[in-house]
Amino acid sequence: MIESMQNVVVQQVCVGTSFSAALCSHRMMLERESDHCLLCKQEFKLSRRPKNCRNCGGLFCSSCSSNKLTLLRFGYTKPVRVCHICHRQIVHFEHRPPSANSHHANGTGTA
């Protein structure tokens, strides 16, 4: 479990009498950690600067991270930059029928 938490930032912890929960987000990659866009693989340079996706933390060029979404779970109340991959996943999840969303969100495999 420690390895799976390696690139995660714990933002808040809640402890109850019968449960514990942590609000986590991905660690933002630093510019020095990648010299190319994680999606299109084009090299970063003065005219192509890296941008962090506020959902996954990855580094992308502006073309591959041109979408914006409100990410309330991370405290973003206004639309922020997200990569095309995260945008597609979030929009797909939000447009599923309510029973499918709760089924997926609880992670139990049962409705």
Backbone as CSV, one residue per row, in Angstrom:
resi,resn,N_x,N_y,N_z,CA_x,CA_y,CA_z,C_x,C_y,C_z
1,MET,0.817,-1.188,0.000,0.000,0.000,0.000,0.865,1.258,0.000
2,ILE,1.998,1.215,0.638,2.880,2.380,0.683,3.311,2.775,-0.720
3,GLU,3.647,1.810,-1.581,4.057,2.115,-2.944,2.936,2.805,-3.712
4,SER,1.688,2.380,-3.492,0.566,2.990,-4.205,0.315,4.420,-3.746
5,MET,0.804,4.815,-2.596,0.617,6.163,-2.064,1.812,7.067,-2.378
6,GLN,2.765,6.573,-3.157,4.009,7.289,-3.393,3.802,8.670,-4.019
7,ASN,2.912,8.818,-4.989,2.694,10.093,-5.669,1.388,10.742,-5.258
8,VAL,0.972,10.502,-4.033,-0.299,11.019,-3.534,-0.035,12.009,-2.408
9,VAL,-0.814,13.087,-2.402,-0.739,14.087,-1.345,-2.017,13.984,-0.523
10,VAL,-1.884,13.757,0.779,-3.049,13.686,1.662,-3.422,15.112,2.044
11,GLN,-4.662,15.502,1.694,-5.114,16.857,1.964,-5.883,16.968,3.273
12,GLN,-6.625,15.915,3.616,-7.441,15.961,4.818,-7.696,14.541,5.297
13,VAL,-7.744,14.346,6.596,-8.038,13.040,7.184,-9.215,13.196,8.140
14,CYS,-10.176,12.269,8.029,-11.331,12.246,8.937,-11.332,10.902,9.652
15,VAL,-11.478,10.923,10.968,-11.487,9.697,11.750,-12.777,9.655,12.549
16,GLY,-13.529,8.570,12.364,-14.764,8.383,13.110,-14.619,7.203,14.051
17,THR,-15.697,6.849,14.713,-15.645,5.721,15.645,-15.556,4.385,14.926
18,SER,-16.106,4.319,13.692,-16.073,3.040,12.971,-15.466,3.156,11.582
19,PHE,-14.861,4.310,11.236,-14.261,4.463,9.924,-13.156,5.508,9.963
20,SER,-12.330,5.486,8.947,-11.338,6.527,8.700,-11.355,6.809,7.209
21,ALA,-11.119,8.044,6.835,-11.111,8.415,5.427,-10.055,9.485,5.210
22,ALA,-9.481,9.482,4.015,-8.494,10.492,3.660,-8.850,11.086,2.311
23,LEU,-8.802,12.409,2.206,-8.993,13.105,0.944,-7.610,13.280,0.342
24,CYS,-7.388,12.635,-0.796,-6.061,12.634,-1.407,-6.111,13.221,-2.809
25,SER,-4.997,13.737,-3.259,-4.849,14.184,-4.641,-3.487,13.720,-5.139
26,HIS,-3.335,13.722,-6.450,-2.055,13.333,-7.032,-1.053,14.463,-6.841
27,ARG,0.184,14.095,-6.655,1.247,15.088,-6.558,1.480,15.690,-7.940
28,MET,1.620,17.002,-8.007,1.899,17.668,-9.276,3.346,17.378,-9.689
29,MET,3.517,16.903,-10.917,4.861,16.672,-11.437,5.580,18.009,-11.549
30,LEU,6.864,18.010,-11.295,7.677,19.205,-11.455,8.185,19.271,-12.893
31,GLU,8.431,20.474,-13.394,8.896,20.641,-14.774,10.146,19.827,-15.061
32,ARG,11.026,19.697,-14.086,12.280,18.965,-14.309,12.075,17.447,-14.407
33,GLU,10.877,16.964,-14.088,10.616,15.526,-14.114,10.276,14.985,-15.497
34,SER,9.981,15.868,-16.443,9.683,15.411,-17.796,10.055,16.491,-18.791
35,ASP,10.666,16.083,-19.894,11.034,17.043,-20.932,10.085,16.975,-22.124
36,HIS,8.991,16.209,-21.973,8.026,16.082,-23.067,6.602,15.917,-22.520
37,CYS,5.621,16.202,-23.362,4.211,16.048,-23.007,3.901,14.566,-22.811
38,LEU,3.213,14.232,-21.737,2.894,12.833,-21.453,1.894,12.240,-22.441
39,LEU,1.172,13.084,-23.185,0.174,12.581,-24.123,0.703,12.549,-25.560
40,CYS,1.096,13.685,-26.096,1.541,13.724,-27.500,3.037,13.472,-27.666
41,LYS,3.779,13.459,-26.561,5.221,13.173,-26.532,6.087,14.272,-27.160
42,GLN,5.503,15.435,-27.505,6.307,16.515,-28.065,7.173,17.124,-26.966
43,GLU,8.372,17.499,-27.338,9.339,18.041,-26.386,8.934,19.446,-25.939
44,PHE,9.114,19.715,-24.642,8.877,21.055,-24.116,10.050,21.939,-24.505
45,LYS,9.757,23.191,-24.809,10.775,24.189,-25.107,10.198,25.553,-24.788
46,LEU,10.883,26.624,-25.147,10.404,27.963,-24.807,9.016,28.249,-25.368
47,SER,8.724,27.751,-26.562,7.419,28.006,-27.167,6.367,26.954,-26.786
48,ARG,6.771,25.884,-26.139,5.843,24.832,-25.694,6.153,24.515,-24.236
49,ARG,5.505,25.243,-23.344,5.757,25.105,-21.912,4.862,24.029,-21.317
50,PRO,5.351,23.325,-20.295,4.532,22.298,-19.633,3.452,22.910,-18.746
51,LYS,2.302,22.244,-18.727,1.181,22.640,-17.879,0.763,21.430,-17.061
52,ASN,0.466,21.638,-15.780,-0.004,20.535,-14.931,-1.500,20.341,-15.084
53,CYS,-1.918,19.089,-15.226,-3.336,18.745,-15.133,-3.678,18.789,-13.646
54,ARG,-4.714,19.505,-13.279,-5.085,19.642,-11.872,-5.792,18.408,-11.326
55,ASN,-6.109,17.455,-12.197,-6.730,16.220,-11.727,-5.677,15.144,-11.467
56,CYS,-4.828,14.854,-12.448,-3.850,13.769,-12.291,-2.455,14.253,-11.919
57,GLY,-2.167,15.538,-12.128,-0.864,16.082,-11.773,0.189,15.950,-12.850
58,GLY,-0.133,15.297,-13.968,0.833,15.087,-15.044,1.175,16.368,-15.777
59,LEU,2.287,16.318,-16.539,2.727,17.462,-17.335,2.319,17.272,-18.789
60,PHE,1.649,18.290,-19.336,1.133,18.235,-20.695,1.383,19.565,-21.389
61,CYS,1.406,19.540,-22.720,1.481,20.790,-23.473,0.103,21.444,-23.427
62,SER,0.011,22.703,-23.834,-1.269,23.405,-23.759,-2.312,22.788,-24.687
63,SER,-1.888,22.197,-25.803,-2.842,21.559,-26.714,-3.486,20.328,-26.085
64,CYS,-2.728,19.580,-25.312,-3.232,18.345,-24.694,-3.883,18.576,-23.334
65,SER,-3.897,19.837,-22.886,-4.536,20.152,-21.602,-5.366,21.423,-21.728
66,SER,-6.107,21.517,-22.824,-6.868,22.740,-23.103,-8.255,22.753,-22.467
67,ASN,-8.675,21.638,-21.880,-9.998,21.567,-21.249,-9.947,22.110,-19.828
68,LYS,-11.101,22.591,-19.355,-11.208,23.072,-17.976,-12.462,22.489,-17.343
69,LEU,-12.327,22.060,-16.096,-13.443,21.506,-15.325,-13.348,21.993,-13.884
70,THR,-14.466,22.030,-13.209,-14.489,22.311,-11.774,-14.216,20.999,-11.051
71,LEU,-13.233,20.975,-10.176,-12.865,19.763,-9.438,-13.117,20.012,-7.950
72,LEU,-14.363,19.902,-7.554,-14.735,20.199,-6.168,-14.033,19.290,-5.174
73,ARG,-13.775,18.036,-5.548,-13.135,17.104,-4.605,-11.725,17.527,-4.234
74,PHE,-11.105,18.383,-5.067,-9.773,18.896,-4.757,-9.822,20.346,-4.287
75,GLY,-11.033,20.882,-4.105,-11.180,22.237,-3.609,-11.191,23.310,-4.686
76,TYR,-11.231,22.935,-5.959,-11.275,23.910,-7.046,-12.736,24.255,-7.334
77,THR,-13.160,25.444,-6.946,-14.550,25.854,-7.151,-14.750,26.531,-8.501
78,LYS,-13.664,26.875,-9.169,-13.717,27.436,-10.521,-13.037,26.453,-11.470
79,PRO,-13.407,26.478,-12.751,-12.796,25.542,-13.709,-11.272,25.692,-13.764
80,VAL,-10.590,24.549,-13.768,-9.126,24.511,-13.840,-8.703,23.591,-14.985
81,ARG,-7.451,23.721,-15.384,-6.896,22.955,-16.504,-6.854,21.460,-16.191
82,VAL,-7.355,20.663,-17.139,-7.247,19.209,-17.046,-6.795,18.666,-18.400
83,CYS,-6.078,17.573,-18.378,-5.615,16.956,-19.623,-6.799,16.295,-20.335
84,HIS,-6.608,15.982,-21.605,-7.682,15.363,-22.389,-8.110,14.020,-21.815
85,ILE,-7.172,13.261,-21.263,-7.498,11.940,-20.707,-8.418,12.094,-19.496
86,CYS,-8.053,12.945,-18.554,-8.883,13.156,-17.360,-10.229,13.758,-17.740
87,HIS,-10.228,14.696,-18.670,-11.479,15.320,-19.103,-12.445,14.264,-19.631
88,ARG,-11.961,13.392,-20.497,-12.799,12.342,-21.080,-13.337,11.420,-19.987
89,GLN,-12.489,11.017,-19.034,-12.922,10.119,-17.961,-13.946,10.784,-17.044
90,ILE,-13.709,12.031,-16.662,-14.614,12.730,-15.755,-15.955,12.986,-16.425
91,VAL,-15.943,13.468,-17.661,-17.195,13.747,-18.371,-17.970,12.450,-18.597
92,HIS,-17.287,11.376,-18.950,-17.956,10.084,-19.151,-18.608,9.617,-17.848
93,PHE,-17.895,9.736,-16.733,-18.421,9.304,-15.439,-19.631,10.138,-15.030
94,GLU,-19.559,11.462,-15.218,-20.649,12.343,-14.805,-21.905,12.166,-15.648
95,HIS,-21.778,11.631,-16.847,-22.944,11.455,-17.718,-23.511,10.039,-17.671
96,ARG,-23.055,9.223,-16.748,-23.612,7.890,-16.558,-24.889,8.007,-15.742
97,PRO,-25.799,7.033,-15.878,-27.016,7.065,-15.047,-26.641,7.046,-13.559
98,PRO,-27.448,7.666,-12.692,-27.125,7.748,-11.261,-26.806,6.400,-10.623
99,SER,-27.528,5.346,-10.974,-27.250,4.039,-10.368,-25.870,3.540,-10.772
100,ALA,-25.440,3.850,-12.001,-24.108,3.430,-12.447,-23.033,4.214,-11.715
101,ASN,-23.279,5.512,-11.450,-22.302,6.321,-10.727,-22.108,5.815,-9.308
102,SER,-23.192,5.530,-8.595,-23.051,5.067,-7.214,-22.463,3.670,-7.182
103,HIS,-22.791,2.852,-8.165,-22.228,1.501,-8.263,-20.710,1.577,-8.437
104,HIS,-20.281,2.475,-9.324,-18.843,2.618,-9.576,-18.145,3.273,-8.386
105,ALA,-18.778,4.243,-7.794,-18.132,5.021,-6.726,-17.915,4.200,-5.464
106,ASN,-18.815,3.252,-5.160,-18.631,2.528,-3.906,-17.587,1.421,-4.022
107,GLY,-17.242,1.051,-5.265,-16.154,0.103,-5.475,-16.418,-1.297,-4.963
108,THR,-17.653,-1.617,-4.655,-17.933,-2.938,-4.083,-18.295,-3.966,-5.152
109,GLY,-18.699,-3.487,-6.340,-19.125,-4.410,-7.369,-20.567,-4.838,-7.209
110,THR,-21.239,-4.283,-6.198,-22.670,-4.568,-6.002,-23.427,-3.261,-6.008
111,ALA,-24.675,-3.313,-6.418,-25.471,-2.082,-6.468,-26.077,-1.776,-5.114
